[in-house]
Each structure stands twice: as structure tokens, then as C-alpha cells.
């Protein structure tokens, strides 16, 4: 779809949102009056320490956010908890005001920031449809014209005249999304609410939002921790961290940055305690420690080639038959598979330098993270983990067409692992 980039539908400029931490004011009216008298009597006598203490009691949920969105864009917003995603959507929805900066909107907004947003519990589903439509400025006739489509999409026809306070969370989402998708609004804002619905309804909603953006030029702002839904719906993605936008652009690149893959490709990886997840660090028994890993390919290898790495390990004692396990993850967070030791290594006491060989023949083009575990094993196949680093390394796999491969591999659609080739042969004369 060709979009008009001259006229934005949303512009966020220098937006800051500051919240005060801890207790606000005094415990009682008497103490509040006492504080007020002291401040009135000596308004200029606060020390520098007092100013610093007051400043430390505030947190910036958003800190200088700039964002421009154009009609028809489907923008995903991702980031860890506390990065400011929900706060940004609340400001855009006008639920709360920014501390500083401006937010300009050119269109009506429908938002679902939590299950049941905008619904009155004592009113029926039908009455809440009329209520939401009226809030958006629609006439009763316009709402009635859309009512059949809303009811059919919501899948709650049998409960339409039941007060919504008796709805399950899934029913809330179904009716709430049906209203948001079918009423006349130019901007639809959603914050993780689809996670409550069943899988079939999630796919139905994502398809509906994508179609609304393409056919009706609606703008979508969608927050989710589910990277597959971000990829399925969005054509643009922003990554937030500590109240700021740290990336705005391609969806796959944004997901890679969020998952920590894109920024981690290098030749050498030095493993300190921060490289080890909490559970693996607790289980680590200090008998053996992986110090660093070197990749001989600079982090990039052609699919089908063998990638070699060297690992430096320090062992407090001699070990026999130490195994290594590599767990491969794609850049979108999908677990690809696991490689186990085909042969085991003997470690001497002190520092050991090991070489591992990794067959990449079944990996398609893309970027991957590999978690590395060193272990002992018993006859039953149980692990005694010596050390684990997450991630051990990241790498980029490339492919190119040859005489035996006539199709370029679209790994985001076909999958990250290429299975064995099909064996096709012609049956003579087509007889059975």
C-alpha cells in the first residue's frame, strides 16, 4: 500500500513522564500542616541535600520520547518490563498527561490497554457497544449498522444481553476487540490484551487488524511480548529501554536487538558471572569454569560449512568424558534445536584449550544464538552440569543458490531448519 508520508496521524515530541516514588506528603493532617508552615516560613532555606533527596524520589517512566506515525502503519512496541511501553500508550490514549512534551493526534482513538477497558460492568454487552460508539462520536444508526458484524466477530452472541461483569476475561477480550475493530476510529491501540484470548481468536484478531490497516488505512499501535504476533502483524517496530526509544525501524532487526542477538556478534566471548543465568550459576559447582570462546569465522559462516570454535576451560581437577551441549535459538526467540557431544573430552587439572566443530548444514540463512553447557553424565543419561553460559556465542549463517537449490529459502515463513531433501521419481506410464 502506498502511504502518504506528508501528513502524520500521530506525533510525539519530547515527551517525559515523571512519577514520584514512595510516600507522598505526611501521615496525618497535623503533620501536613506542620510541613506547610515550615515551607511557608522558610521557602528559600532548603539545602542542596534536600534537593538531591527529593530528586531521588522520582522516576522517569518516559524520558524524551519522539515518535511520528503515519496513516496505515502497523507499529509494534517491544521492550522489557518497566521500559515505558504501557506508559506511552496511556499518554497517547489521553488517560494521563505528560510531565513535559506534546502529543498531537489527527483522528479518533480506540484503545484496549487492559481487559475490559471502557466497559461498564453493570451494562450488557449490547449496551456497552452503544456506549463505546457514542464516545467515539457515532450516531445510534451508525452503531446499529455495524452491530451484526461486531456480534458475529465477537463470538459472544448468546451473552450479548448479559451484564459484562459476568463475562470471563476471554469474553471481555473478544467483545472489546470486536468493538475496537469495527467502530469508526483511525487509531487502534492494544497493550498485550490478546494474550488472554485463545489461539484461534488471536490469529483472527491479527488478520483483522492487518486487513483494517491495508483496506481502511487504519493505524495500529501494538504492545506485546509475543514476538511471533509482532512479526505477524507489524510492518514497523520500536524498541524501548529505560523510558527511551532505542530503535525504530525494521521488525526483524528490532526483535534481534530486543533479544540481544544483533549487538552480540563478535570473534571472542569472555565469560564472567553475568554470562551465567541465575539457575545455572547456582548449580555450577566451581569444579570447572569456561573462560572464553573464540570463533574462527568471525561470527559468519556459510550454511553447510563446519564452524570451529576454541574454548578455554579452567578445571580444579582432572575429568574424564566431559560433554558439551549447544542450544540454538533464532533471532525471533524461537528455539531451533540442540547439539550434543558426538565425542567427549578429557580435562586435565588447570587450564585446558578445547576445539569444537559445529555442522551448520541444516541451518537456513539468519542470525542465531547458541547457549553452551558443559556436563558430566551417568549411564542413565543424566547431566551433572559443570558450567553453563547463556549465550555462549552468536553467529550469522548465509546461503547462496546453486545448481541443486532453485528456490531462495524464506526462513521466516518456511522455518529456520532445512530438513533433508525429498526424493522424487517418476512412475513409468503413471500405472499403479
C-alpha angles and dihedrals in degrees: 000000000000110000127202102239094185098077118047121204094207132027124180114188125187094330118181127178118191126188128191117235127219126359120359115212128339132321095247142020090251092056091044091054090048092053091046092053092050092050091047092048095047108021095158101042102085111126126230088253090058091053091049091048091051092048091052090056092067131079127198109226087179124020117188102330119183120185135159121191126186130209114282096019119135104210122190119203117202137169141121122292111288095024093119103258098128093040090056092052092048090053092048090048089052092237089129134008128244120251089225137356133044137273118200123192130186103191146027118295129216114189136187106186096157138001110295097013110171095009125123109220096215093052124082124248091257093050091049090054089056091045094053092045091051091051088056090052098254123146122239090251092053091051092048090051090057096040097092092053092047093049093047094048095045095058090213099103093131091055099041094111094044120101107261092230085079093054121108118239089257092053090049090055094046094052094038093052093044089055094045093048098047105037120087106271128132096208126048116193121192129177113195093300094130089067088079095057126082120266096256092052091047091057090046091052094047091050090048093051093047091049091047090054093048101040103029099029091237121164120231127202108187129181118193143146089211104096094191092061090047089054093044095052113023133077093185133032137192126200119213128199129173093348096311136099106244097176136018120179143049115038098224092047091049092052091048091052092047092050091047097244104111096055096044104066109119144130099252131034119197113201119216128161091280088063090065123077117232096254094048091045091054092049093046107106099199092239091114133016130190107222105183145340129217124200115210093207100056090248095299126095136167115244110261095030122109114248115211128203135180121217127196113211131181115208127191091207141009117281132190125211101009111181131205128212126196119198111197122209128185122231091257092059096260115141108234103187146284133269118208128198112277087194133016132235131227115223126207123212110275128017120357129186114209132185122212127190120210122198110215098179095116098044117098125217113295146081122294140187120213122201113206127214128179116200150161120227139204130219090271092057096251119149129236100193114219097179141343131194123192109224104015092182144323128230142181120230119202131191136190133194120261137172091282096049117059097168129067107233111245094198096180088062104029097036139262096268122067110213125210118295121266119251109226125179135167120248110224113253090351091266122152 
